[in-house]
């Protein structure tokens, strides 16, 4: 099984630094749902891993989060793609839990449920937290600059990771690796 794990905010949808707390606030980054559909078409399973502390802060409730994810799935379906599962952590950073990125717990839970190793599995994120979680889980971290993580912050804090302008460019690279010669 080929698997790609993506952070949601700043990778699939715009992340202006404020949490997405409504369906109306969830706006797809141009090309991202089409890129995911291309991954699906190439045989990749796509799973989302997303920090959602807004739940604990009561900025949104589980029904609203589900509605946001339903909207995401609808837009993916219209583009010919799908997401196999969405994992999220509702904790606050001060909770220091194991599931909130940059801790690898959520990624390790995905691996456990799918009964796979994360070695070499691409994890695409737009933040320092997602890149650090991918590294801690033994996966392949890929950064996209559409996130709110800030390119300079990434460059200062991490070395030796793949970086692309957006999800489309990251997917182009992944698919080029697996294309027949």
Secondary structure, 3 states (H helix, E strand, C coil): CEEEEECCECCCECCCCCCCCCCCCCCECCCHHHHHHHHHHCCEEEEEEEECCCCCCCCCCHHHHHHHHHHHHHHHHHHCCCCCEEEEECCCHHHCCCCCCCCCHHHHHHHHHHCCCCCCCEEEECCHHHHHHHHHCCCEEEEECCCCCCHHHHHHHCCCCEEECCHHHHHHHHHHHHCCC
